[in-house]
Amino acid sequence: MTNYSVIDTNGLIVNRVALDDPSKWTPPDGYSIQLEPSTGYKIGGTFVNNVYTPPVEVINNPIIDPIDTWDLVSLKIAFNHENRIRVLEAKPAITLAQFKTAIRTLL
């Protein structure tokens, strides 16, 4: 079997088919088929004037640590507030890293 791309009138690759004999299958009206190279074509790409252009790859959103999205001013205010309370309670001050770790456990 050989792979073929099904292409609409605008050159958009809308499907892929595997055929033994392409003369035994006719694509729907307004569509054509194009023999694919061994690397294949991707659905969503285009084939115009015998030139294949792959589809635009969508970049997945990276995983963002919620603590990093917290407004910097809010973080500093809360950090300073925590250390003021610790002083009033006669406890040692904490570092920003310790404060962020404590906040992460709450999120």
C-alpha positions in Angstrom: 0.0 0.0 0.0 1.1 3.5 -0.8 0.1 6.7 1.1 -1.7 9.5 -0.6 -2.9 12.9 0.7 -6.4 14.1 -0.1 -6.2 17.7 -1.1 -9.1 20.2 -1.5 -9.3 22.9 -4.2 -7.3 25.4 -2.0 -4.4 23.0 -1.6 -5.3 22.1 2.0 -4.5 18.5 3.0 -7.7 17.2 4.5 -7.1 13.5 4.8 -4.6 10.7 4.1 -5.4 7.4 2.4 -3.5 4.2 1.8 -4.1 2.7 -1.7 -2.8 -0.3 -3.6 -4.0 1.2 -6.9 -5.0 4.9 -7.0 -6.8 4.4 -10.3 -9.4 2.2 -8.4 -10.4 5.0 -6.1 -11.7 8.5 -7.0 -11.7 11.3 -4.5 -14.9 13.3 -4.0 -15.7 16.2 -6.4 -13.3 19.1 -5.8 -10.6 16.9 -4.2 -7.5 15.4 -5.6 -4.9 13.0 -4.3 -1.1 13.4 -4.2 1.5 10.6 -3.7 3.3 11.2 -0.4 7.1 10.8 0.1 8.3 8.3 2.6 8.3 11.0 5.3 4.6 11.6 4.7 2.5 14.8 4.8 0.5 16.0 7.7 -3.2 16.8 7.7 -3.6 20.6 7.9 -0.6 21.2 5.7 -0.8 22.5 2.1 0.3 21.2 -1.3 0.2 24.1 -3.7 2.1 24.2 -7.0 3.8 20.9 -6.1 5.2 22.4 -2.9 4.3 20.9 0.4 4.1 23.2 3.4 3.6 21.5 6.8 0.8 22.8 9.2 1.7 25.4 11.8 2.7 23.5 15.0 0.7 24.6 18.0 2.9 25.1 21.1 1.4 23.8 24.2 1.2 26.1 27.1 4.1 25.4 29.5 3.3 24.4 33.0 3.6 27.5 35.1 4.2 27.4 38.8 1.3 29.4 40.5 3.8 31.1 42.8 5.5 32.6 39.8 2.2 34.2 38.6 1.6 35.9 41.9 1.9 39.6 41.5 5.4 40.6 42.7 4.1 43.4 44.9 1.6 41.1 46.6 4.4 38.6 47.2 6.7 41.2 48.8 3.9 42.6 51.0 2.8 39.2 52.2 6.5 38.2 52.8 7.2 41.4 54.8 3.9 41.0 56.7 4.9 37.4 57.7 8.3 38.5 59.0 6.7 41.3 61.0 4.3 38.9 62.7 7.2 36.5 63.4 9.1 39.3 65.1 6.1 40.1 67.3 5.9 36.4 68.2 9.7 36.3 69.0 10.3 33.9 66.1 13.2 34.2 63.7 12.6 35.7 60.3 12.3 33.4 57.3 13.9 33.7 53.8 12.0 34.4 50.6 12.7 30.8 49.5 11.1 29.5 52.7 8.1 31.8 52.3 7.6 30.6 48.7 7.8 27.0 49.8 5.2 27.6 52.5 2.9 29.3 49.9 3.3 26.4 47.5 1.9 24.0 50.1 -1.2 26.2 50.3 -1.8 26.3 46.5 
